[in-house]
């Protein structure tokens, strides 16, 4: 067992974990943050995407011990005061989700994408989200959702 | 009655929980004292279990119990059944070998991943560790994976009592000698021999089950990622475990996509339920993605020879098909129905073909079961017809669109003009096939495209356009019809509409939503019919204790069948409500009209509101004599016919001359799914369907090697469409109401998948011909390498 201390959604946590525990499993099992989903075992699907120290990471590629000392934001922490993040709102406005399983990872990846590129082209969005699988939407409305969010965020800034 | 919600793109009710991470999928559920299961699985496609030793594993940390196939054999549990019986054309009964929950010593595993033991432990990691310590001795045997090869003399047998590996040899259509004569008399015959490749459904949520036996109540609860909780309960209780249904609750909480793969009753569902009774502990099992690739029923996998005969004017005169359909090692729940009654029956397509015959062998192989995958049989039928049409046009030097149109069934509404009786058992409900083509062609701007194509060819670029038209049979299905075809269940749906005393409404539906948005669409209907806000309507589904019964969601049936059941209950509520209202208003019920949420005496402003009537029904102080209190009605709706959505899809591609890589530039889809309740949701269904159909054309395909190993069983190796593989889709609609259900709807879940695949392949072939490469066919998926090789050899 290894002791880790980290901040998740602004709250500090300290736990003893098996060294082989993945961050995704730690978040789901230990912290009951089940909004982070696990869709594969090869770090290919992106359903488990969270933010680690401000960067989108696939939490199944990170060991919990590697996250020691870091700040993690999961989907549950994206709207801390009940105000939906623009990307969350965009997904609702543009029907960017169907079954909802890939959605949380997709939103986390898209939020990170807009952080780095506030005015992405359609191609930028498609390229930026190609690490996240969706089997329901054909990505059409996901792209529109991210475009909606980008516009909404820029209007907020201006 | 005015509609406030019906026909509007109302934002989804269910979204809030999903976008905030509050969805509740089976793997998110933790029960007190819950244990975890891991399976010991066959690493071979065909191998005999000669011994199994659990002694080392039993003493591993955290192990609660280990069960092997021998334990299951002792209980007398035979295995999971199939729901359909499709017999041989000579009348012999379908071969139906058992599908055991675990393979016993002396028996053979029949596909990669076939389980021999299950380890139950305190944590998932402990279960996996201990499963690795179970020692199994295997006798590796020869395997067969190709459905055609499996039927040939000398092929190894999957089941000893199924000679030629045939589950059935089935036929449909006109007498073969008549079809042969029509083919022989044809001026031109287009022939295509091809494989419709095996697809992995790949719902992003892996299957997950929790079995929970409660000693105190002697009741079982199964949480399952299923498309049809009641169907699972029926199959598991009556046919697998012999449990009394009233002691079993099956819940399908939020489910992360199905696409067919979560219809079927899987062995693990029964196993965790049974084992929970043995251990007196809840047991969770969630498959890994590797297991999902190996074990979730696959789709398609046909080896086909198709011939289409034309007269001198290009009129289709005959269609003759021989297909070997892979069923996998075991018959899955809908397995036998998919290549037969969901495929053979669609071979009329949109055409007036007077003579049709299909001969189809359902074949066992050492692969995982093949069953319904989005479209289920209908994509295979459409692919066959639409590839033949485009190829015939190329061979005869005709325009592919004109050739189709000249052979179309003329428009009919199913009311004034009768339904269209096909040569292959079905009667189409209503259709206007020219309409969708004309719309799509306008969107394409065909003339301009051909000019661009010519110009591109002069500049050394390969542009192509591909067409596809389709019809599907959805809204499955009339029970008497499917019963006569071999279904072992009826395919009606149930719905209960419970008006609460305050006028709020709870709807209990046997349909199950796993992305389709029932909580929104169904609420739109109920709110409009009662003239109340949508917020006053709650849709309950996915719980066999809450919902009376249900056949679930597949075959684009939820709205057409489940929605119609809701409509029946709505009508009953309004009828009883009118009696209560009439009593209160001191008039006859016939003197009332219901609109805007109130009953009004015709020609007056005397009225009573929906909420007042509801309250009166539950506080019946002033009440019609002899009328029961309450306002709560259950209904079962058994459809009169299938519904028949149709449409026209057009793909525009560019093929890279140097690499063969295909770039999908445009995709146009004009679909007619009957009346539309929520256009936004219907468009979303089409988008997703298109991606799966395009995925089959260009990217996807399960590959088993000759030893039966699944070579590309991971997301690293199996190419599913990613965001940058697809363009924005261009959609439009035509609405031809279904004449036989109260909503006039036809179903939208599968249309995108059914129509799109041949359009893409046809476009690539068209692009190659534009550059002088007279390639007739390329095997799917059309990867750059395959297209490049085809160009080199032409």
Interface residues (C-beta under 8 A of the other chain):
Chain A: X18 X20 X28 X32 X33 X34 X35 X36 X37 X38 X39 X40 X41 X42 X44 X45 X47 X74 X75 X76 X78 X79 X84 X88 X91 X92 X93 X95 X97 X98 X99 X100 X101 X102 X103 X104 X107 X122 X123 X125 X126 X127 X129 X130 X131 X132 X133 X134 X135 X136 X137 X138 X139 X140 X141 X142 X143
Chain B: X9 X11 X12 X14 X15 X16 X17 X18 X19 X20 X21 X22 X23 X24 X25 X27 X28 X30 X125 X202 X203 X204 X205 X206 X254 X255 X256 X257 X259 X288 X289 X290 X514 X515 X516 X517 X680 X681 X683 X684 X687 X688 X689 X690 X691 X692 X714 X715 X716 X720 X721 X722 X723 X724 X726 X728 X729 X752
